[in-house]
Amino acid sequence: MIVPSSSRALVASHNSSFGFTSLAKLSSGNLLAEVDLRRAVVSLKLRQDKKVSMGQFLTPGSVAQLMAGMFNRLDLPEISLLDAGAGIGSLLAAFVAKVCQQEKQTSSLRVVAYEIDPFLIGYLHQTLKLCERECENVGISFNYEIRETDFIEDAVRLLQLGLLNSAMPTAVNYATEFTHAILNPPYLKINAHSQVRELLRSIGLETSNLYTGFMAATAQLLKPSGEFVAITPRSFCNGPYFRDFRKMFLEMMALEQVHLFESRQETFSDDDVLQETIIIQATKQRQKSSSVIINTSYGANDDLILSHSVPYSELVHPNDLEQFIYIIPDKISQQIVQRMELFTCTLKDLGLTVSTGRVVDFRAKEYLRKNPENNTVPLIYPVNLSNGYVEYPKITKKPQAIVHIKETANLLIPNEHYVISKRFSSKEEKRRVVAVVYDASQFNYAYVGFENHLNYFHKDGHGLSITLARGLAVYLNSTLVDAFFRLFNGHTQVNATDLRKLNYPNLEQLLSLGTGIKEEFPSVREIDQLIENQLLSMSNLSDNNLITTKSRIDEALQILTQLGFPQAQLNERSALTLLALLDLKPTDSWQLATYPLMGITPMMNFMGQYYGKTYKPNTRETVRRQTVHQFLDAALIVANPDDLSRAINSPKTVYQIENSALELIRTYGTEEWEKSINTYLASIETLKKQYAQEREMSRIPIVVNGEIKTLSPGGQNILIEKIINDFALCFTPNGKLIYIGDTDEKFTYFDEATLTDLGVNIDSHGKMPDVIIHFTTNNWLVLIEAVTSHGPINPKRKKELEVLFRGVQIPLVMVTTFLSRKAMVAYLAEIAWETDVWVAEDSTHLIHFNGEYLLQAYQIENKQTS
């Protein structure tokens, strides 16, 4: 054992050796549960400001277990583990539990844990004692050491000692003493002149954040072929700040696995940490693997894991001087990279450059003006960017002008055509890259100022042609560029350096893109079509429907967002589940959505076949627990409509989109969408309450001619049941029910003979109203529409009904019904005159549009003479 020489260091060591085997191997679950319970208690006791100041957040048990499961070689005769920032020992406990579960077990396990917080050290001792007991149960010799000293200081000392000993053939090299390392390093910026920065420079690393210092020092302390697993921010994968670290780390370590998290907040949710994190697993060797496994999940508790293998040369390009790490999670992402590689020009090749806006407002505060004045020029902020161009001036809290005098001359640029883009966006924004054209002809000034939160493209400090500016803005706003940027940038900033790293079309292609663009900037869909037709049509990648596939997933997410699903369901998994349940392929229009019966496995097969998302086997339970159950609770889907006696937990369980939801979704992308979704959302609470009350009841009972019939569960049928039991009894007493349309078409009540006697011959039910009643007392035929997601009886629908029932010899009465007043509001302006409206929550009242009495027959001859 090496005892640290630092005067601050304290060493706690323990050795134990056990020579018997126990059958209690499954107790590891208890170990992890006990440690994670302590972590939760400790986390509550720790002050948030202390966590932030030390840059360390305790690792949740689910994350620790996931990390321990990423090690490949846990059957070595002797294992030595390093945990450089142990906290209470969650990571090392997960590692010990994993080792104890191996079929082929190690004989000796040694753990070295670094921790400098006295409060945490007490808990760390307890965790290691539990680990000792776990190893004793399975006959593994266990010893541990807690080093109560600064890890960077001690690592540098050990590495320097190792270099000294390397010159002595008989000396033991204590610097590389570990076969495994598991790490959750502190995330903390370090000053350029600090002691820790100097220490890291002494081992060849220049870095601005402590977490990469921990990673580099840990990697250097591993033995050859040693394994390394760490959870860190994703930011080290690209950008200039971590260039030196990437070069050092990738030279000595071979990446083998990367685990991505879709959610920025789930990983460390207990501490409200909002950070894009990844887990990497690497081996200490210069020779790289032929391929790297990229796994993706929503959070650590999500066992639906998207798994994709990429060649190492695609992860880290051999000729890339920056050594960027391109994490490609799936086939679609791989296609995005391949398409971007078709564009081979850099900004330098185009004779262009990109710079950051010169005006830092708080430094130039005395020169800023709220509105334009005589001696000012425009000051453009991100808020001025709108629909592809600059909106100026704009009513906003931001100053809209800057004084043009000698003191501000170096902050301004000539008033010429530029492309400007936002430097910052929120993680939830639809687009990461947002660019617009600055059209100088719209501004009668000699100069203009761009605020520091903007980037601007220029040519040696001057502007571009308006055609080139428009073409460049079109390219930057494409889904292709946005998707590419999101793949390799774990932050929400779009810095000038990032834009310089992009590949661009050549000058001729950009001018071609800009030629057709005028005052109205194209939509994203139109932009993507331009990119496909003008830039990619000649490539062998043009038929892959890449952009269509990406856009379709985004549209499904937008639907779920507008339906009000919580953040936990607003992810790619839920979007793909919805698309599978609609049997909607990337090139299908939303109007072609259907409602197949589908189990979980067919859903996942659909995702892989049509959307390129291949998940690990045996992960379907996450789709059921974290998406399908929520869809059921929201009344978006129904379970087992084909066999109502089948148990919900049966392996044969199937799901189907609820009829009202299907009708709603078919209107997506049309002019009817906003009204349809408002009506649906107004009705959905009633639907959900009904489902909750009648979950044990398979179908909705109604009485027809003294006989009990049942309707399939569904939003529209809930309203139809109220029409039969409430409306009919109140307003058409003793009426004769002629027709009921059922949502799943399993049961449709149709007294065709009576309708024929009244003079109507129906060849198809496609245009039929939802309910038809012959009100025999007044001899009226009452036609009723049940509105939950589709529209009311408007003038167009009324004309259709007139044509369908033109043979009827008795007066027609047309009634539109709603579940609630709120659902009715969106359609009030559309409801046809001389029709009625009934609202189920006010079942004893009726609204007649333009009539003297309630429930009046619609007289065609009156309408013709009015």
BARO-33361 format. One line per field, with one value per residue (C-alpha): x, y, z. Coordinates in steps of 0.5 Angstrom, whole numbers, plus 2048, in hexadecimal, padded with zeros to 3 digits. Layout:
N
X = (X,...)
Y = (Y,...)
Z = (Z,...)
END
This chain:
866
X = (800,803,801,800,806,801,800,7F9,7F8,7F5,7F5,7F0,7F1,7EF,7F0,7EC,7ED,7E7,7E8,7E1,7DB,7D4,7CE,7CB,7CD,7C7,7C8,7CB,7C4,7C4,7CB,7C9,7C2,7C5,7CB,7C6,7C1,7C7,7C9,7C2,7C2,7C9,7C7,7C2,7C6,7CB,7CB,7C9,7CF,7D4,7D2,7D3,7D9,7DD,7DA,7D8,7D1,7D0,7CE,7C7,7C7,7C4,7CA,7CF,7CC,7CC,7D3,7D6,7D2,7D6,7DD,7DF,7E4,7E2,7E5,7EC,7F0,7F1,7EE,7F0,7EA,7EC,7E6,7E9,7E3,7DF,7DA,7D7,7D9,7D3,7D7,7DC,7D6,7D3,7DA,7DB,7D3,7D5,7DB,7D8,7D2,7D7,7D7,7DF,7E1,7E7,7EB,7ED,7EA,7EE,7EA,7EE,7E9,7EA,7E6,7E8,7E1,7E1,7D9,7D9,7DF,7DB,7D6,7DB,7DE,7D7,7D7,7DD,7DB,7D5,7DA,7DE,7D8,7D6,7DD,7DD,7D6,7D9,7E0,7E4,7EA,7E9,7ED,7EC,7EF,7EC,7F1,7EE,7F2,7F2,7F1,7F5,7FB,7FC,7FB,800,805,804,805,80B,80D,80C,810,816,815,815,81C,81D,81C,81B,816,80F,80B,805,803,7FF,7FC,7F5,7F1,7EB,7E8,7E1,7E0,7DB,7E0,7DE,7DC,7E0,7E3,7EA,7EE,7F4,7F9,7F6,7FA,7F6,7F7,7FF,7FE,7FB,800,805,802,801,7FA,7F7,7F0,7EB,7E6,7E8,7E4,7E9,7EE,7EC,7EA,7F1,7F5,7F1,7F2,7FA,7F9,7F6,7FA,7FB,7F4,7F1,7EA,7E7,7DF,7DD,7D7,7D9,7D6,7D6,7D9,7E0,7DE,7DF,7E1,7E8,7E8,7E9,7EE,7F4,7F0,7ED,7F4,7F7,7F1,7F0,7F7,7F8,7F0,7EC,7E5,7E0,7D9,7D6,7CF,7CB,7C5,7BF,7BD,7C2,7BE,7BD,7C4,7C5,7BE,7BE,7C3,7BF,7C5,7C4,7CA,7CB,7CF,7D2,7D5,7DB,7DF,7E6,7EC,7F3,7F6,7F9,7F6,7EE,7E8,7E6,7DF,7DC,7D5,7D0,7CA,7C5,7C0,7BB,7BE,7C2,7BB,7B9,7BB,7B8,7BF,7C1,7C7,7CB,7D2,7D7,7DE,7E3,7E5,7DE,7DE,7E5,7E7,7EF,7F1,7ED,7F2,7ED,7EB,7E4,7E0,7DA,7D5,7D0,7CA,7C6,7C5,7C2,7C8,7CD,7C9,7C9,7D1,7D1,7CD,7D1,7D7,7D5,7D6,7DE,7DE,7E1,7DF,7E6,7E5,7DF,7E3,7DF,7E0,7DB,7DC,7D8,7D4,7D9,7D4,7D4,7CE,7D0,7D7,7D4,7CE,7CF,7CF,7C8,7C1,7BB,7B8,7BC,7BE,7C1,7C8,7C7,7C8,7C4,7C6,7C4,7C2,7C0,7B9,7B9,7BA,7B3,7B1,7B8,7B9,7BA,7B4,7B6,7B4,7B1,7AD,7B1,7B5,7BB,7BE,7BD,7C3,7CA,7CD,7D2,7D8,7DF,7DF,7DA,7DD,7E1,7DA,7D7,7D7,7D5,7CE,7CE,7CB,7CD,7CB,7CA,7C8,7C7,7CC,7C8,7C1,7BD,7BE,7B6,7B6,7B5,7BB,7C2,7C5,7C0,7C3,7C0,7C2,7C4,7C1,7C5,7C0,7BB,7BF,7C1,7C7,7CE,7D0,7CD,7CE,7CE,7CD,7D2,7CC,7CD,7D1,7D2,7D5,7D9,7DE,7E4,7E0,7DB,7D5,7D3,7CE,7C7,7C6,7CC,7C9,7C3,7C6,7CA,7C4,7C0,7C6,7C7,7BF,7BF,7BD,7C3,7C8,7C4,7C4,7CB,7CD,7C8,7CC,7D3,7D2,7CF,7CE,7C9,7CE,7D0,7D6,7DA,7DF,7D9,7D7,7DE,7DF,7D8,7D9,7D6,7D3,7D7,7D6,7D2,7CD,7CC,7CB,7C6,7C2,7C2,7BF,7B8,7B8,7B4,7B1,7AD,7B2,7B0,7AE,7B2,7AE,7AF,7B7,7B8,7B5,7B9,7BF,7BD,7BB,7C1,7C7,7C6,7C2,7C8,7CB,7C9,7C6,7C0,7BB,7BC,7B7,7BC,7B9,7B1,7B3,7B6,7B0,7AB,7AE,7AE,7A7,7A5,7A8,7A5,79E,7A0,7A2,79B,797,79A,79F,7A4,7AB,7AD,7A9,7AB,7B1,7B2,7B0,7A9,7A9,7AB,7A6,7A0,7A2,7A2,79B,799,79D,7A0,7A6,7AB,7A8,7A0,79C,799,792,794,795,791,790,793,793,79A,79E,7A4,7A9,7A6,7A6,7AE,7AF,7AB,7B0,7B6,7B3,7B0,7B4,7BB,7BA,7BD,7BC,7C0,7BC,7B8,7B7,7AF,7AD,7AF,7AA,7A5,7A6,7A9,7A5,79F,79C,79C,799,793,793,792,78C,791,790,78C,78E,78C,786,786,785,782,783,78B,78F,793,799,798,79E,799,796,796,794,791,790,78A,785,784,78C,78C,787,78B,792,790,78F,796,799,792,78E,78A,78F,78F,787,787,78C,789,783,786,78A,783,780,786,785,77E,781,786,781,77D,782,784,77D,77C,783,780,77A,77C,777,772,76B,765,75D,75B,753,753,75A,761,766,76D,772,779,77D,77F,77E,779,775,775,771,76D,76B,769,765,761,75F,75F,75D,758,754,754,753,750,74C,749,74E,750,757,759,761,767,76E,773,77B,77E,778,778,770,76C,765,761,759,75A,753,750,755,753,74B,74D,750,757,75C,763,768,76E,76E,774,770,76B,76A,76C,765,75E,757,750,74D,746,742,744,745,74C,753,758,75F,765,76C,770,776,77D,782,77F,77A,773,76D,770,76D,771,76F,768,768,76B,765,760,763,763,75C,759,754,751,74A,74A,74D,755,757,75F,762,76A,76C,772,774,775,774,77C,77C,776,77A,77F,779,774,775,775,76E,769,763,75C,760,760,766,765,76B,76B,76D,766,762,75B,75D,75D,760,75C,760,75B,754,74E,74E,752,753,750,750,754,750,753,74E,74F,756,756,751,755)
Y = (800,807,80C,813,818,81E,821,821,81A,815,80E,809,801,7FB,7F4,7ED,7E7,7E1,7DA,7D8,7D8,7DA,7D9,7E0,7E3,7E7,7EB,7F0,7F3,7F5,7F8,7FD,7FE,800,804,808,809,80D,811,814,815,818,81C,820,821,825,82C,82E,833,82E,829,82F,831,82B,829,822,81E,818,812,80F,807,806,80A,806,800,802,804,7FD,7F9,7FC,7F9,7F3,7F0,7EE,7E7,7E9,7E5,7EC,7F2,7F9,7FF,806,80B,812,816,810,815,80F,80A,809,807,802,7FF,7FD,7FB,7F6,7F4,7F2,7EF,7EA,7E8,7E6,7DE,7DE,7E2,7E5,7E3,7EA,7F1,7F7,7FE,805,80B,812,817,81D,81F,81D,81D,818,814,811,80E,80C,807,804,803,7FF,7FB,7F9,7F7,7F3,7EF,7EE,7EB,7E7,7E4,7E1,7E0,7E6,7E9,7F0,7F6,7FD,804,80B,810,817,81B,81F,81A,81F,820,819,817,81B,819,812,813,817,811,80C,810,810,808,807,808,803,7FC,7F9,7FE,7FD,802,804,809,804,800,7FF,7FA,7FE,805,808,80F,815,81B,822,827,82D,832,834,83A,83B,83D,838,832,82D,830,82F,828,826,82A,826,81F,822,825,82B,82C,831,82C,827,821,820,821,81B,817,818,817,811,80E,80F,80B,805,7FF,7FD,7FA,7FD,7FF,805,807,80F,813,81A,820,81F,825,822,81F,825,82C,830,830,828,827,826,821,81D,81C,81A,815,812,811,80C,80A,806,807,801,804,80A,80B,811,814,817,81B,820,820,819,816,81B,81C,81C,822,826,826,828,825,821,81B,815,80F,80C,805,805,800,803,801,804,7FF,801,7FD,7FC,7FE,802,801,807,806,80B,80B,810,810,80B,807,806,7FF,801,802,804,800,802,800,804,804,807,80B,80E,810,813,815,813,819,81E,823,825,81D,81F,819,818,814,811,80D,80A,809,810,813,80F,812,819,818,815,81A,820,81D,81E,826,827,82E,832,839,83B,837,83C,842,843,843,844,848,84A,850,856,859,857,85B,85C,85E,863,865,86D,86C,868,86B,868,86B,86D,875,87A,878,870,86A,863,85F,857,852,84B,84E,851,84B,849,844,844,84C,851,855,85C,860,85B,85C,859,85B,85A,861,862,867,869,86F,870,874,873,86F,86A,86A,863,860,861,85E,861,860,85B,854,84F,848,848,843,842,83F,83D,839,835,82D,82D,831,82E,830,831,835,83B,83F,845,84A,851,855,85C,85F,85F,863,86B,86B,86B,866,861,85D,856,854,84F,849,849,846,84A,847,84C,84D,850,855,856,853,84E,84E,84E,847,844,847,843,83D,83C,83E,839,833,835,835,82E,828,824,82A,82A,823,822,828,824,81E,821,827,825,82C,831,836,837,83A,83D,838,832,836,836,82E,82D,82B,82F,82E,832,839,837,833,838,83D,838,837,83F,841,83F,842,849,84D,847,842,83B,836,830,82B,830,830,829,828,82D,829,823,825,829,827,81F,81D,81A,816,80F,811,815,810,80E,813,815,81C,81A,814,81A,81E,819,817,81F,820,81A,81D,824,820,81D,824,827,821,824,81E,81F,81F,818,816,81B,817,813,80D,810,813,80C,808,80D,80C,805,805,809,804,80B,80A,810,812,811,817,818,817,810,80E,807,804,7FD,7F8,7F8,7F5,7F7,7F3,7F5,7FC,7FB,7F7,7FD,802,7FE,7FD,804,809,805,805,7FE,7FD,7F8,7F1,7F0,7F8,7F8,7F9,800,801,7FE,802,809,80A,805,806,80D,80D,809,80D,813,80F,810,808,803,7FC,7F5,7F8,7F1,7ED,7F0,7EA,7EA,7EC,7F3,7EF,7EA,7E9,7E9,7F0,7F5,7FC,801,808,80B,80D,814,815,812,816,81C,81A,819,821,822,827,829,830,82C,82A,82F,82F,827,827,82C,829,822,825,828,821,81D,81E,81B,815,814,814,80F,80B,80B,809,804,801,7FA,7FB,7F8,7FC,801,7FF,802,800,7FF,7FD,7FA,7F6,7F7,7F9,7FB,800,7FF,803,80A,811,812,80C,810,815,811,80D,814,816,80F,80F,817,81B,816,815,81C,81F,819,815,80F,810,80A,809,807,808,808,808,805,807,800,7FE,7F7,7F9,7FE,7FE,7FF,7FF,7FF,7FD,803,808,805,805,80D,80E,80D,807,807,804,806,808,80D,813,811,815,812,811,811,811,811,816,813,818,81E,819,81C,818,81B,81A,81B,81C,81B,81F,81D,81F,820,825,827,828,82E,830,82B,825,828,828,821,81E,822,81E,817,818,81B,815,817,819,81C,822,821,824,824,824,825,822,824,821,828,82F,830,82B,82F,836,834,833,838,83C,836,833,833,838,834,82E,82D,82C,827,827,821,825,829,823,826,82C,82D,833,834,839,83E,83B,83D,836,830,82A,82D,829,82C,82E,82E,832,838,838,839,83F,842)
Z = (800,7FE,804,801,803,803,80A,809,807,80C,80A,80D,80B,80C,80A,80A,807,806,804,803,7FF,800,7FD,7FE,7F8,7F7,7FD,7F8,7F7,7FE,7FE,7F9,7FC,802,7FF,7FB,801,805,7FF,7FE,806,805,7FF,803,808,804,802,7FB,7FB,7FE,7F8,7F3,7F6,7F6,7EF,7F2,7F2,7F5,7F0,7F0,7F1,7EA,7E6,7EB,7E9,7E1,7E2,7E5,7E0,7DA,7DD,7D8,7DC,7E4,7E4,7E5,7EB,7EE,7ED,7F0,7EF,7EF,7F1,7F1,7F3,7F8,7FB,800,7FB,7F7,7F1,7F4,7F7,7F1,7EE,7F4,7F3,7EC,7ED,7F3,7EE,7E8,7E7,7E6,7EC,7EE,7F4,7F6,7F6,7F8,7F8,7F9,7FA,7FA,7FE,802,805,80C,80C,807,809,80F,80A,805,80B,80C,805,804,80B,807,801,805,808,801,7FF,805,803,7FC,7FE,7FB,7FF,800,802,802,803,803,801,805,800,7FA,7F4,7EF,7F4,7F6,7EE,7EC,7F2,7F0,7E9,7EA,7EF,7E9,7E4,7E9,7EA,7E3,7E3,7E8,7E5,7EC,7EE,7EF,7EB,7F0,7EB,7E6,7EC,7EA,7E5,7E5,7E7,7E8,7E8,7E9,7E9,7EC,7E7,7E8,7E4,7E6,7E6,7E1,7E7,7EC,7EF,7EC,7E5,7E6,7E9,7E3,7DE,7E2,7DF,7D8,7D8,7D7,7D9,7DC,7E0,7E5,7E3,7DD,7E1,7E6,7DF,7DD,7E3,7E5,7DE,7DF,7E5,7E2,7E0,7D9,7D7,7DD,7DC,7DD,7DE,7DF,7DF,7DD,7D9,7D2,7D1,7D0,7CA,7C5,7C6,7C6,7CE,7CF,7C9,7CD,7D1,7CB,7C8,7CF,7D1,7CA,7C9,7CF,7CF,7CA,7CB,7CB,7CD,7CE,7D1,7D0,7D4,7D0,7D6,7D9,7E0,7E1,7E3,7E9,7EA,7F2,7F1,7EC,7E7,7E0,7DC,7D6,7D9,7D6,7D8,7D5,7D5,7D3,7D3,7D4,7CE,7C7,7C3,7C1,7C1,7BA,7BC,7C2,7C5,7C6,7CB,7CC,7D1,7D4,7DB,7DF,7E2,7DA,7D8,7D1,7CE,7C7,7C5,7BF,7BD,7B9,7B6,7BA,7B4,7B4,7BC,7BB,7B4,7B3,7B0,7B4,7B8,7BD,7BF,7BF,7C2,7BD,7C1,7BC,7C0,7BA,7B3,7B2,7B5,7B1,7AA,7AD,7AD,7A7,7A3,7A7,7A4,79D,79E,79E,79F,7A5,7A6,7A4,79D,79C,79E,7A4,7AB,7B2,7B7,7BE,7BF,7C1,7C6,7CD,7D0,7D7,7D5,7D0,7D4,7D4,7CC,7CC,7CA,7CB,7C4,7BE,7BE,7B9,7BB,7BC,7B8,7B9,7BE,7BC,7C2,7C2,7C3,7BC,7B8,7B5,7B0,7AC,7AC,7B1,7B4,7B6,7BA,7BF,7C5,7CA,7D1,7CD,7CA,7C3,7C1,7C3,7C2,7BC,7BF,7BF,7C5,7C2,7BB,7BD,7BF,7B8,7B1,7AA,7A9,7A4,7A3,7A8,7AB,7B2,7B7,7BF,7C3,7C9,7C9,7CE,7CE,7CD,7C6,7C0,7BC,7BF,7B9,7B7,7B2,7AE,7A8,7AA,7A4,7A4,79F,7A5,7A9,7A7,7AB,7AA,7AF,7B4,7BA,7BC,7C3,7C6,7C7,7BF,7BA,7B3,7AD,7A8,7A3,7A6,7AA,7A5,7A3,79E,798,799,795,799,7A0,79E,79C,7A2,7A7,7A3,7A4,7AC,7AD,7AA,7AE,7AC,7AF,7B5,7B6,7B5,7BA,7BF,7BE,7C0,7C5,7CC,7CD,7CB,7C8,7C1,7C1,7BB,7BC,7BB,7B5,7B2,7B3,7AF,7A8,7A3,79B,796,794,78E,792,797,792,78F,795,796,78F,790,797,797,79D,7A0,7A3,7A2,7A7,7AA,7A6,7A0,7A2,7A2,79C,799,79C,799,792,791,795,796,790,78D,793,794,79B,798,799,7A0,7A2,7A8,7A9,7A8,7AD,7B2,7B1,7B2,7B9,7BB,7B8,7BD,7C3,7C1,7C1,7C8,7CB,7C8,7CC,7D2,7D4,7D9,7D8,7DA,7D3,7CF,7CC,7C6,7C9,7CA,7C3,7BF,7C4,7C1,7BA,7BB,7BE,7B8,7B3,7B0,7AC,7AA,7A4,7A5,7A6,7AD,7AA,7A8,7B0,7B2,7B8,7B8,7BE,7C0,7C6,7C8,7C4,7BE,7C0,7C1,7BA,7B7,7BA,7B7,7B0,7AE,7B3,7B4,7BB,7BD,7C5,7C9,7CA,7D0,7D1,7CF,7D6,7D6,7D0,7D4,7DB,7D9,7D3,7D2,7D9,7D8,7D1,7D5,7DB,7D6,7D2,7CC,7CB,7CD,7CF,7CC,7C8,7C4,7CB,7D0,7D5,7D4,7DA,7D9,7DB,7D6,7D2,7CC,7CE,7C8,7C8,7C3,7C2,7C5,7BF,7C1,7C2,7BB,7B8,7BB,7B9,7B2,7B2,7B4,7AF,7AC,7AD,7B2,7B7,7BC,7BC,7BD,7C2,7C6,7C6,7C8,7CE,7D0,7D0,7D2,7DA,7D9,7D5,7DA,7E0,7DC,7DB,7E2,7E5,7E0,7DF,7E2,7DD,7D6,7D2,7D3,7D4,7D0,7D0,7C9,7C8,7CF,7CE,7D1,7CB,7CD,7C9,7C9,7CE,7CA,7CB,7C6,7C8,7CF,7CC,7C8,7CF,7D1,7CB,7CC,7D3,7D4,7CE,7CB,7D1,7D2,7CB,7C7,7CC,7C9,7C3,7BF,7BF,7B7,7B7,7BC,7B9,7BD,7BE,7BD,7B8,7BC,7BD,7B9,7BB,7B4,7B3,7AB,7AA,7AE,7AA,7A4,7A5,7A7,7A0,7A1,79D,7A0,79C,7A0,7A8,7A6,7A7,7AC,7B2,7B9,7BB,7B8,7BB,7B9,7BD,7BC,7C0,7BB,7B6,7B5,7B3,7B8,7B5,7BB,7BA,7C1,7C1,7C5,7BF,7B9,7B7,7B8,7B3,7AF,7A8,7A4,7A9,7A9,7A1,7A1,7A6,7A1,79B,79F,7A2,79C,79B,7A2,7A2,7A9,7AC,7AE,7B5,7B5,7BC,7BE,7C5,7C9,7D0,7D3,7D2,7D1,7CC,7C8,7C8,7C3,7BE,7BF,7B9,7B4,7B7,7B1,7B2,7B3,7B7,7BE,7C3,7CA,7CF,7D3,7DA,7D9,7D7,7D8,7D3,7CC,7C8,7C1,7BC,7B9,7BB,7C0,7C3,7C5,7C1,7BB,7B4,7AF,7A9,7A2,79F,7A4,7A3,79C,79C,7A2)
END
